[in-house]
Amino acid sequence: MNPFHSLCQQYATILNGKPEVHNGVCSVEFHRNLQVTIQGRPSRSEPR
C-alpha cells in the first residue's frame, strides 16, 4: 500500500467511514441520520 492509500485509510478511520481511491482522489463514504424538513414536512433519503 502506497503512502497516499495509507493516508486515505487513516482519514476514513477518523471519520468512521469507508475509503476509496479513484484516479488519485481519496473519498470517504459514511452515513448520517439527518432530521430534514422540506416545506415543514419530514423528509428522508431512500435506503441503499
C-alpha positions as CSV (number, residue, x, y, z in Angstrom):
1,M,0.0,0.0,0.0
2,N,1.5,3.3,-1.0
3,P,1.6,6.3,1.4
4,F,-1.4,8.0,-0.2
5,H,-3.6,5.0,0.2
6,S,-2.5,4.7,3.8
7,L,-3.3,8.3,4.4
8,C,-6.7,7.9,2.9
9,Q,-7.3,4.8,5.1
10,Q,-6.3,6.8,8.2
11,Y,-8.6,9.7,7.2
12,A,-11.5,7.2,6.8
13,T,-10.8,5.7,10.2
14,I,-11.0,9.2,11.8
15,L,-14.4,9.7,10.1
16,N,-15.6,6.2,10.8
17,G,-16.2,5.7,7.0
18,K,-15.2,3.6,4.1
19,P,-12.3,4.9,2.0
20,E,-12.0,4.7,-1.8
21,V,-9.2,6.0,-4.1
22,H,-10.1,6.6,-7.8
23,N,-7.8,8.4,-10.2
24,G,-5.7,9.7,-7.4
25,V,-8.6,11.1,-5.4
26,C,-9.4,9.9,-1.9
27,S,-13.1,9.8,-1.0
28,V,-14.7,8.6,2.2
29,E,-18.3,7.4,2.4
30,F,-20.2,7.4,5.6
31,H,-23.9,7.5,6.6
32,R,-25.6,10.1,8.7
33,N,-29.0,10.2,10.2
34,L,-30.3,13.8,9.5
35,Q,-33.6,15.1,10.6
36,V,-34.7,17.1,7.5
37,T,-37.9,19.0,6.7
38,I,-38.9,20.4,3.3
39,Q,-41.6,23.0,3.5
40,G,-42.4,21.9,7.0
41,R,-42.8,18.2,6.2
42,P,-40.3,15.5,7.4
43,S,-38.2,14.0,4.6
44,R,-35.7,11.1,4.5
45,S,-33.5,9.6,1.9
46,E,-34.1,6.2,0.4
47,P,-32.0,3.4,1.8
48,R,-29.3,2.0,-0.5
